[in-house]
Amino acid sequence: MSGDYRVKRAYDAAAKADGKRVLVDRLWPRGVSREAAELDLWAKDATPSNDLRKWLHGHRDEYGEFVGRYNAELDGDAQQAALAEIRALHAKHTVTLVTAAKDVDDSHVPVLLKRLREGE
């Protein structure tokens, strides 16, 4: 029985209802200890590359272009393996995607969620 996918900021306290907690940022969240994060997985390969991450910060008004570029990256072998690892957790548990993004709706997280759900 699979659970839900949820999204939570890394600065919010972990909760039992989070199920398995997966960090979906390439960089560790500033000011958050590993103990406080209470992560089950750090899925670096499911995140945008450093180059794409930096590109997005300089081109916030081109989110559609970012989505296309990130989706292309998610087709890579390492990225597909990372998505499979998250989906395997989700097959048995609720999975909370943890991010430090300030504006989650305009980050990589919605793209990642869509890809995770499409592959089920």
C-alpha positions in Angstrom: 0.0 0.0 0.0 1.5 3.3 -1.0 1.2 6.5 0.8 1.0 10.1 -0.3 3.7 12.4 -1.5 4.1 15.5 0.6 6.3 18.5 0.4 7.9 20.2 3.4 10.5 22.9 3.9 13.7 21.8 5.5 13.2 24.4 8.2 9.9 22.9 9.4 10.1 20.3 12.2 10.0 16.7 11.2 6.8 14.9 12.1 5.7 11.2 12.3 3.1 11.9 9.6 6.0 12.7 7.2 6.7 9.0 6.7 10.0 8.7 4.8 11.8 12.0 4.5 13.8 12.6 1.3 15.9 15.7 0.8 15.5 16.8 -2.8 18.1 19.6 -2.9 21.6 19.4 -4.3 23.0 21.5 -1.5 22.5 20.8 2.2 20.0 23.3 3.8 21.9 26.1 5.6 21.6 26.0 9.3 19.9 22.6 9.5 21.7 19.8 11.4 21.6 16.2 10.1 19.9 15.2 13.3 17.1 17.8 13.0 16.6 17.0 9.3 15.7 13.4 10.2 16.2 12.2 6.6 15.8 8.7 5.2 17.4 9.6 1.9 19.3 12.4 0.2 18.3 12.1 -3.5 21.0 14.4 -5.0 20.6 12.8 -8.4 16.9 13.7 -8.6 17.8 17.4 -8.3 18.7 19.9 -11.0 22.4 19.9 -11.8 24.5 22.7 -10.3 24.6 24.5 -13.7 20.8 24.3 -14.1 20.3 25.4 -10.4 22.5 28.4 -10.9 20.8 29.2 -14.3 17.4 29.2 -12.6 18.5 31.7 -10.0 19.5 34.1 -12.7 16.5 33.5 -14.9 13.5 33.4 -12.6 11.3 34.8 -15.3 12.0 31.8 -17.6 10.5 29.1 -15.4 9.0 27.3 -18.5 12.5 27.0 -20.0 13.8 25.6 -16.6 11.0 23.0 -16.6 12.1 21.8 -20.0 15.7 21.6 -19.1 15.1 19.9 -15.8 12.8 17.3 -17.4 15.6 16.6 -19.9 18.1 16.1 -17.1 15.6 13.7 -15.3 15.8 11.4 -18.3 19.4 10.5 -17.5 20.4 7.1 -16.1 21.5 8.4 -12.7 18.3 10.5 -12.4 16.1 7.6 -13.3 17.8 5.5 -10.7 17.1 8.2 -8.1 13.5 8.5 -9.1 13.2 4.7 -8.8 14.6 4.8 -5.3 12.1 7.4 -4.2 9.2 5.5 -5.9 10.3 2.3 -4.1 10.0 4.1 -0.7 6.6 5.5 -1.8 5.4 2.0 -2.7 5.3 1.2 1.1 5.2 4.6 2.8 4.2 8.2 2.7 7.1 10.1 1.3 7.8 13.7 2.2 10.1 15.6 -0.2 12.1 18.0 1.9 13.5 21.2 0.3 15.1 24.5 1.4 13.5 26.3 -1.5 11.9 29.6 -0.4 9.2 29.5 -3.1 8.4 25.8 -3.5 5.8 26.4 -6.2 8.4 28.0 -8.5 11.2 25.6 -7.7 12.2 22.2 -9.1 9.9 20.4 -6.6 6.6 20.6 -8.7 8.5 19.2 -11.7 9.9 16.4 -9.6 6.6 15.5 -8.1 5.0 15.3 -11.5 7.7 13.0 -12.8 7.4 10.8 -9.7 3.7 10.4 -10.1 3.9 9.8 -13.9 6.2 6.8 -13.3 3.8 5.0 -11.0 
